[in-house]
Amino acid sequence: MRVLLLGMGSRGDVQPLVALGERLRRLGYAVSLAAPADLGHVVAGSSVEFAPLWFDLEGPLRDGLGRESLRGSATTQVREARLMRQVMAETAGALATDIGPLVAGADAVVSGALTFDLLRPAGDLVRARRGLPRQGFRHYSAAARRTPTILGASPHVVLALRTGRRH
């Protein structure tokens, strides 16, 4: 079985997928992890095959909309989410070109929370290129409710949060 791990976001979004990918490889699965090319160092040295996406995570944060949000113009979560959607809309074409073949070659796709709504423009392009209809947010919400969800958390972090002590 071929499993594609899709990591979008920062190192904190990709690193847990590396650990999951290594475990899946030990269990006999063929695993690849697709993430922004500038996060390749997070996957390097692991047994997981890295599929770099052209998307440069740090570039949009240095320039344009990402820089605007970092300068404090994203004063609310709603505004910040809107700015992130704009960044994703600007990169959707190239991202769809990268993701399309990876998803087509996988039997299962595992992704983090950031891929749910932020990758919708790229997902819409992938569907259009395959002759499939565009889906609305209700469809995504319903799919999310039907999709198995795993929340990975360190027992040390949970214990520290519950007790207020460091371990």
FIKOLZA-1660 file (N, C-alpha, C; in steps of 0.1 Angstrom, whole numbers, plus 5000, padded with zeros to 4 digits):
% residues 167
   i   px   py   pz ch aa at
   1 5008 4988 5000  A  M  N
   1 5000 5000 5000  A  M CA
   1 5009 5012 5000  A  M  C
   2 5006 5022 4992  A  R  N
   2 5013 5035 4991  A  R CA
   2 5006 5046 4998  A  R  C
   3 5013 5051 5008  A  V  N
   3 5007 5062 5017  A  V CA
   3 5015 5075 5014  A  V  C
   4 5007 5085 5011  A  L  N
   4 5012 5099 5010  A  L CA
   4 5009 5107 5022  A  L  C
   5 5019 5112 5028  A  L  N
   5 5018 5121 5040  A  L CA
   5 5019 5135 5034  A  L  C
   6 5010 5144 5036  A  L  N
   6 5010 5157 5031  A  L CA
   6 5011 5167 5042  A  L  C
   7 5023 5173 5043  A  G  N
   7 5026 5183 5054  A  G CA
   7 5027 5197 5049  A  G  C
   8 5018 5205 5052  A  M  N
   8 5018 5219 5049  A  M CA
   8 5019 5227 5062  A  M  C
   9 5027 5237 5062  A  G  N
   9 5028 5245 5074  A  G CA
   9 5043 5246 5078  A  G  C
  10 5045 5247 5091  A  S  N
  10 5059 5248 5096  A  S CA
  10 5065 5235 5099  A  S  C
  11 5077 5235 5104  A  R  N
  11 5083 5223 5109  A  R CA
  11 5075 5215 5119  A  R  C
  12 5067 5222 5127  A  G  N
  12 5058 5216 5137  A  G CA
  12 5047 5208 5130  A  G  C
  13 5044 5211 5118  A  D  N
  13 5034 5204 5111  A  D CA
  13 5040 5192 5103  A  D  C
  14 5052 5193 5100  A  V  N
  14 5059 5182 5091  A  V CA
  14 5066 5172 5100  A  V  C
  15 5072 5176 5111  A  Q  N
  15 5080 5167 5119  A  Q CA
  15 5072 5155 5124  A  Q  C
  16 5059 5157 5129  A  P  N
  16 5052 5145 5134  A  P CA
  16 5049 5135 5122  A  P  C
  17 5048 5140 5110  A  L  N
  17 5045 5131 5099  A  L CA
  17 5057 5123 5096  A  L  C
  18 5069 5128 5098  A  V  N
  18 5081 5120 5096  A  V CA
  18 5081 5108 5106  A  V  C
  19 5078 5111 5118  A  A  N
  19 5077 5100 5128  A  A CA
  19 5067 5090 5124  A  A  C
  20 5055 5094 5120  A  L  N
  20 5044 5085 5115  A  L CA
  20 5049 5077 5103  A  L  C
  21 5056 5084 5094  A  G  N
  21 5061 5078 5081  A  G CA
  21 5071 5067 5084  A  G  C
  22 5080 5070 5094  A  E  N
  22 5090 5059 5097  A  E CA
  22 5083 5047 5103  A  E  C
  23 5073 5049 5111  A  R  N
  23 5066 5038 5117  A  R CA
  23 5058 5030 5107  A  R  C
  24 5052 5037 5097  A  L  N
  24 5045 5030 5086  A  L CA
  24 5055 5022 5078  A  L  C
  25 5067 5028 5075  A  R  N
  25 5077 5021 5067  A  R CA
  25 5081 5008 5075  A  R  C
  26 5083 5008 5088  A  R  N
  26 5086 4996 5095  A  R CA
  26 5075 4986 5094  A  R  C
  27 5063 4990 5093  A  L  N
  27 5051 4981 5091  A  L CA
  27 5050 4976 5077  A  L  C
  28 5058 4980 5068  A  G  N
  28 5058 4975 5054  A  G CA
  28 5051 4984 5044  A  G  C
  29 5047 4996 5047  A  Y  N
  29 5040 5005 5038  A  Y CA
  29 5051 5012 5030  A  Y  C
  30 5048 5016 5017  A  A  N
  30 5056 5025 5009  A  A CA
  30 5051 5039 5013  A  A  C
  31 5060 5047 5018  A  V  N
  31 5056 5060 5023  A  V CA
  31 5064 5071 5017  A  V  C
  32 5057 5082 5013  A  S  N
  32 5064 5094 5009  A  S CA
  32 5057 5106 5016  A  S  C
  33 5065 5116 5018  A  L  N
  33 5061 5128 5025  A  L CA
  33 5062 5140 5016  A  L  C
  34 5051 5146 5013  A  A  N
  34 5052 5158 5004  A  A CA
  34 5051 5170 5014  A  A  C
  35 5060 5179 5012  A  A  N
  35 5060 5191 5020  A  A CA
  35 5068 5202 5012  A  A  C
  36 5067 5214 5016  A  P  N
  36 5074 5225 5010  A  P CA
  36 5089 5222 5009  A  P  C
  37 5095 5225 4998  A  A  N
  37 5109 5221 4995  A  A CA
  37 5119 5226 5006  A  A  C
  38 5116 5238 5012  A  D  N
  38 5125 5243 5022  A  D CA
  38 5124 5236 5035  A  D  C
  39 5115 5226 5036  A  L  N
  39 5115 5218 5048  A  L CA
  39 5121 5204 5046  A  L  C
  40 5128 5202 5035  A  G  N
  40 5134 5190 5032  A  G CA
  40 5144 5185 5043  A  G  C
  41 5150 5195 5050  A  H  N
  41 5159 5191 5061  A  H CA
  41 5152 5184 5072  A  H  C
  42 5139 5186 5074  A  V  N
  42 5132 5179 5084  A  V CA
  42 5131 5164 5081  A  V  C
  43 5130 5161 5068  A  V  N
  43 5128 5147 5064  A  V CA
  43 5141 5140 5062  A  V  C
  44 5151 5148 5059  A  A  N
  44 5165 5142 5056  A  A CA
  44 5169 5133 5068  A  A  C
  45 5175 5122 5064  A  G  N
  45 5181 5113 5074  A  G CA
  45 5170 5103 5079  A  G  C
  46 5158 5105 5075  A  S  N
  46 5148 5095 5079  A  S CA
  46 5146 5084 5068  A  S  C
  47 5138 5074 5071  A  S  N
  47 5136 5064 5061  A  S CA
  47 5124 5067 5051  A  S  C
  48 5119 5079 5053  A  V  N
  48 5107 5084 5045  A  V CA
  48 5112 5091 5032  A  V  C
  49 5106 5087 5021  A  E  N
  49 5109 5093 5008  A  E CA
  49 5103 5108 5009  A  E  C
  50 5111 5117 5005  A  F  N
  50 5107 5131 5005  A  F CA
  50 5102 5135 4991  A  F  C
  51 5090 5141 4990  A  A  N
  51 5085 5146 4977  A  A CA
  51 5084 5161 4978  A  A  C
  52 5094 5168 4975  A  P  N
  52 5094 5183 4977  A  P CA
  52 5083 5190 4968  A  P  C
  53 5076 5198 4974  A  L  N
  53 5066 5207 4966  A  L CA
  53 5074 5220 4963  A  L  C
  54 5070 5225 4952  A  W  N
  54 5077 5237 4948  A  W CA
  54 5075 5249 4957  A  W  C
  55 5064 5248 4965  A  F  N
  55 5060 5258 4974  A  F CA
  55 5070 5261 4984  A  F  C
  56 5075 5274 4985  A  D  N
  56 5085 5278 4994  A  D CA
  56 5077 5284 5006  A  D  C
  57 5078 5278 5017  A  L  N
  57 5070 5283 5029  A  L CA
  57 5075 5296 5034  A  L  C
  58 5089 5298 5034  A  E  N
  58 5094 5310 5039  A  E CA
  58 5093 5322 5030  A  E  C
  59 5093 5320 5017  A  G  N
  59 5092 5330 5007  A  G CA
  59 5079 5339 5009  A  G  C
  60 5067 5333 5009  A  P  N
  60 5056 5341 5011  A  P CA
  60 5055 5348 5025  A  P  C
  61 5063 5343 5035  A  L  N
  61 5063 5350 5048  A  L CA
  61 5073 5362 5047  A  L  C
  62 5083 5362 5038  A  R  N
  62 5092 5373 5037  A  R CA
  62 5086 5384 5028  A  R  C
  63 5078 5380 5018  A  D  N
  63 5073 5390 5009  A  D CA
  63 5058 5390 5009  A  D  C
  64 5052 5401 5003  A  G  N
  64 5038 5402 5000  A  G CA
  64 5029 5400 5012  A  G  C
  65 5019 5392 5009  A  L  N
  65 5008 5390 5020  A  L CA
  65 5013 5384 5033  A  L  C
  66 5022 5375 5032  A  G  N
  66 5027 5369 5044  A  G CA
  66 5035 5379 5052  A  G  C
  67 5043 5387 5046  A  R  N
  67 5050 5398 5053  A  R CA
  67 5040 5407 5059  A  R  C
  68 5029 5411 5052  A  E  N
  68 5019 5420 5057  A  E CA
  68 5013 5414 5070  A  E  C
  69 5010 5401 5070  A  S  N
  69 5004 5395 5082  A  S CA
  69 5014 5395 5093  A  S  C
  70 5027 5393 5091  A  L  N
  70 5037 5392 5101  A  L CA
  70 5039 5406 5108  A  L  C
  71 5037 5416 5100  A  R  N
  71 5039 5430 5105  A  R CA
  71 5028 5434 5114  A  R  C
  72 5019 5426 5117  A  G  N
  72 5008 5430 5127  A  G CA
  72 4995 5434 5120  A  G  C
  73 4994 5433 5107  A  S  N
  73 4982 5437 5101  A  S CA
  73 4971 5426 5103  A  S  C
  74 4975 5414 5106  A  A  N
  74 4966 5404 5109  A  A CA
  74 4962 5405 5124  A  A  C
  75 4954 5415 5127  A  T  N
  75 4951 5417 5141  A  T CA
  75 4940 5408 5146  A  T  C
  76 4933 5401 5138  A  T  N
  76 4924 5391 5142  A  T CA
  76 4926 5378 5135  A  T  C
  77 4921 5367 5141  A  Q  N
  77 4922 5354 5135  A  Q CA
  77 4915 5353 5121  A  Q  C
  78 4904 5360 5120  A  V  N
  78 4896 5360 5108  A  V CA
  78 4905 5367 5097  A  V  C
  79 4911 5378 5100  A  R  N
  79 4919 5385 5090  A  R CA
  79 4931 5377 5087  A  R  C
  80 4937 5370 5096  A  E  N
  80 4949 5362 5094  A  E CA
  80 4945 5350 5085  A  E  C
  81 4934 5344 5087  A  A  N
  81 4929 5333 5079  A  A CA
  81 4926 5338 5065  A  A  C
  82 4921 5350 5063  A  R  N
  82 4918 5355 5050  A  R CA
  82 4931 5358 5043  A  R  C
  83 4941 5363 5049  A  L  N
  83 4954 5365 5043  A  L CA
  83 4960 5352 5039  A  L  C
  84 4959 5342 5047  A  M  N
  84 4965 5329 5044  A  M CA
  84 4958 5323 5032  A  M  C
  85 4944 5325 5031  A  R  N
  85 4937 5320 5019  A  R CA
  85 4941 5327 5007  A  R  C
  86 4944 5340 5008  A  Q  N
  86 4949 5347 4996  A  Q CA
  86 4963 5342 4992  A  Q  C
  87 4972 5339 5001  A  V  N
  87 4985 5334 4998  A  V CA
  87 4983 5320 4991  A  V  C
  88 4974 5312 4996  A  M  N
  88 4972 5299 4990  A  M CA
  88 4965 5300 4976  A  M  C
  89 4956 5310 4975  A  A  N
  89 4950 5311 4961  A  A CA
  89 4960 5315 4951  A  A  C
  90 4970 5323 4955  A  E  N
  90 4981 5328 4946  A  E CA
  90 4990 5316 4942  A  E  C
  91 4991 5306 4950  A  T  N
  91 5000 5295 4947  A  T CA
  91 4993 5283 4943  A  T  C
  92 4980 5283 4942  A  A  N
  92 4971 5271 4939  A  A CA
  92 4975 5264 4926  A  A  C
  93 4978 5271 4916  A  G  N
  93 4981 5265 4903  A  G CA
  93 4993 5256 4904  A  G  C
  94 5004 5261 4909  A  A  N
  94 5017 5254 4910  A  A CA
  94 5015 5242 4920  A  A  C
  95 5008 5245 4931  A  L  N
  95 5006 5235 4941  A  L CA
  95 4998 5223 4936  A  L  C
  96 4988 5226 4928  A  A  N
  96 4979 5216 4922  A  A CA
  96 4988 5207 4912  A  A  C
  97 4997 5214 4905  A  T  N
  97 5005 5206 4896  A  T CA
  97 5014 5196 4904  A  T  C
  98 5019 5200 4915  A  D  N
  98 5027 5191 4923  A  D CA
  98 5019 5180 4930  A  D  C
  99 5008 5184 4936  A  I  N
  99 5000 5175 4944  A  I CA
  99 4992 5165 4936  A  I  C
 100 4987 5169 4924  A  G  N
 100 4979 5160 4916  A  G CA
 100 4985 5147 4914  A  G  C
 101 4997 5146 4908  A  P  N
 101 5003 5133 4905  A  P CA
 101 5006 5125 4918  A  P  C
 102 5010 5132 4929  A  L  N
 102 5013 5125 4941  A  L CA
 102 5000 5118 4947  A  L  C
 103 4989 5125 4947  A  V  N
 103 4977 5120 4952  A  V CA
 103 4972 5108 4943  A  V  C
 104 4973 5110 4930  A  A  N
 104 4969 5100 4921  A  A CA
 104 4977 5087 4923  A  A  C
 105 4989 5088 4927  A  G  N
 105 4998 5076 4929  A  G CA
 105 4997 5070 4943  A  G  C
 106 4988 5075 4951  A  A  N
 106 4987 5070 4965  A  A CA
 106 4974 5062 4967  A  A  C
 107 4975 5052 4976  A  D  N
 107 4963 5045 4980  A  D CA
 107 4956 5052 4992  A  D  C
 108 4964 5059 5000  A  A  N
 108 4959 5066 5011  A  A CA
 108 4967 5079 5013  A  A  C
 109 4960 5090 5017  A  V  N
 109 4966 5103 5020  A  V CA
 109 4963 5107 5034  A  V  C
 110 4974 5111 5041  A  V  N
 110 4973 5115 5055  A  V CA
 110 4978 5129 5055  A  V  C
 111 4970 5138 5061  A  S  N
 111 4974 5152 5061  A  S CA
 111 4971 5159 5074  A  S  C
 112 4976 5170 5077  A  G  N
 112 4974 5178 5089  A  G CA
 112 4962 5187 5087  A  G  C
 113 4959 5194 5098  A  A  N
 113 4947 5203 5098  A  A CA
 113 4949 5214 5088  A  A  C
 114 4961 5219 5086  A  L  N
 114 4962 5230 5076  A  L CA
 114 4958 5227 5062  A  L  C
 115 4958 5215 5058  A  T  N
 115 4955 5211 5045  A  T CA
 115 4940 5212 5042  A  T  C
 116 4932 5212 5053  A  F  N
 116 4917 5211 5051  A  F CA
 116 4912 5222 5042  A  F  C
 117 4912 5234 5047  A  D  N
 117 4906 5245 5040  A  D CA
 117 4916 5253 5032  A  D  C
 118 4929 5254 5037  A  L  N
 118 4938 5262 5030  A  L CA
 118 4942 5257 5016  A  L  C
 119 4941 5244 5014  A  L  N
 119 4945 5238 5001  A  L CA
 119 4933 5237 4992  A  L  C
 120 4921 5242 4996  A  R  N
 120 4909 5240 4988  A  R CA
 120 4911 5246 4973  A  R  C
 121 4918 5258 4972  A  P  N
 121 4919 5263 4958  A  P CA
 121 4927 5253 4949  A  P  C
 122 4938 5247 4955  A  A  N
 122 4946 5237 4947  A  A CA
 122 4938 5225 4945  A  A  C
 123 4930 5220 4955  A  G  N
 123 4922 5209 4953  A  G CA
 123 4911 5211 4942  A  G  C
 124 4906 5223 4942  A  D  N
 124 4896 5226 4931  A  D CA
 124 4902 5225 4918  A  D  C
 125 4915 5229 4916  A  L  N
 125 4922 5228 4903  A  L CA
 125 4924 5214 4900  A  L  C
 126 4928 5206 4909  A  V  N
 126 4931 5192 4907  A  V CA
 126 4918 5185 4902  A  V  C
 127 4907 5188 4909  A  R  N
 127 4894 5182 4904  A  R CA
 127 4890 5187 4891  A  R  C
 128 4892 5199 4888  A  A  N
 128 4889 5205 4874  A  A CA
 128 4897 5198 4864  A  A  C
 129 4910 5196 4866  A  R  N
 129 4919 5190 4856  A  R CA
 129 4915 5175 4854  A  R  C
 130 4908 5169 4864  A  R  N
 130 4904 5155 4862  A  R CA
 130 4889 5154 4858  A  R  C
 131 4883 5166 4855  A  G  N
 131 4869 5166 4850  A  G CA
 131 4859 5163 4862  A  G  C
 132 4863 5166 4874  A  L  N
 132 4854 5164 4885  A  L CA
 132 4848 5177 4890  A  L  C
 133 4836 5177 4895  A  P  N
 133 4830 5190 4899  A  P CA
 133 4837 5197 4911  A  P  C
 134 4836 5210 4912  A  R  N
 134 4841 5217 4923  A  R CA
 134 4832 5214 4935  A  R  C
 135 4838 5214 4947  A  Q  N
 135 4830 5211 4959  A  Q CA
 135 4830 5223 4968  A  Q  C
 136 4818 5226 4974  A  G  N
 136 4817 5237 4983  A  G CA
 136 4822 5234 4997  A  G  C
 137 4822 5244 5006  A  F  N
 137 4827 5242 5019  A  F CA
 137 4818 5232 5027  A  F  C
 138 4805 5231 5024  A  R  N
 138 4797 5221 5031  A  R CA
 138 4802 5207 5028  A  R  C
 139 4806 5205 5016  A  H  N
 139 4811 5191 5012  A  H CA
 139 4824 5188 5020  A  H  C
 140 4833 5198 5021  A  Y  N
 140 4845 5197 5029  A  Y CA
 140 4842 5194 5044  A  Y  C
 141 4833 5201 5049  A  S  N
 141 4829 5200 5063  A  S CA
 141 4823 5186 5066  A  S  C
 142 4814 5181 5057  A  A  N
 142 4809 5168 5058  A  A CA
 142 4819 5157 5057  A  A  C
 143 4829 5159 5047  A  A  N
 143 4840 5149 5045  A  A CA
 143 4848 5149 5058  A  A  C
 144 4851 5161 5064  A  A  N
 144 4859 5161 5076  A  A CA
 144 4852 5153 5087  A  A  C
 145 4839 5154 5088  A  R  N
 145 4832 5147 5099  A  R CA
 145 4833 5132 5097  A  R  C
 146 4833 5127 5084  A  R  N
 146 4834 5113 5081  A  R CA
 146 4848 5107 5081  A  R  C
 147 4858 5116 5081  A  T  N
 147 4872 5112 5079  A  T CA
 147 4877 5108 5093  A  T  C
 148 4884 5097 5094  A  P  N
 148 4890 5093 5107  A  P CA
 148 4901 5104 5111  A  P  C
 149 4900 5108 5123  A  T  N
 149 4909 5118 5128  A  T CA
 149 4918 5112 5139  A  T  C
 150 4930 5115 5139  A  I  N
 150 4939 5111 5150  A  I CA
 150 4946 5124 5155  A  I  C
 151 4946 5125 5168  A  L  N
 151 4953 5136 5174  A  L CA
 151 4965 5131 5182  A  L  C
 152 4977 5133 5177  A  G  N
 152 4989 5128 5183  A  G CA
 152 4993 5138 5194  A  G  C
 153 4995 5134 5206  A  A  N
 153 5000 5142 5217  A  A CA
 153 5010 5135 5226  A  A  C
 154 5020 5141 5230  A  S  N
 154 5030 5135 5239  A  S CA
 154 5023 5134 5252  A  S  C
 155 5025 5122 5259  A  P  N
 155 5020 5121 5272  A  P CA
 155 5026 5130 5282  A  P  C
 156 5039 5134 5279  A  H  N
 156 5046 5144 5288  A  H CA
 156 5039 5158 5287  A  H  C
 157 5035 5161 5275  A  V  N
 157 5029 5174 5273  A  V CA
 157 5015 5174 5280  A  V  C
 158 5008 5164 5278  A  V  N
 158 4994 5163 5284  A  V CA
 158 4995 5163 5299  A  V  C
 159 5005 5156 5305  A  L  N
 159 5007 5156 5319  A  L CA
 159 5011 5169 5324  A  L  C
 160 5020 5176 5317  A  A  N
 160 5024 5189 5321  A  A CA
 160 5013 5199 5321  A  A  C
 161 5004 5198 5311  A  L  N
 161 4993 5207 5310  A  L CA
 161 4983 5205 5321  A  L  C
 162 4981 5192 5324  A  R  N
 162 4971 5189 5335  A  R CA
 162 4976 5192 5349  A  R  C
 163 4989 5190 5351  A  T  N
 163 4995 5192 5364  A  T CA
 163 5002 5206 5366  A  T  C
 164 5005 5212 5355  A  G  N
 164 5012 5225 5356  A  G CA
 164 5027 5223 5359  A  G  C
 165 5032 5211 5358  A  R  N
 165 5046 5208 5361  A  R CA
 165 5054 5205 5349  A  R  C
 166 5066 5208 5349  A  R  N
 166 5075 5204 5338  A  R CA
 166 5081 5190 5341  A  R  C
 167 5083 5182 5330  A  H  N
 167 5089 5169 5332  A  H CA
 167 5101 5168 5323  A  H  C
% end
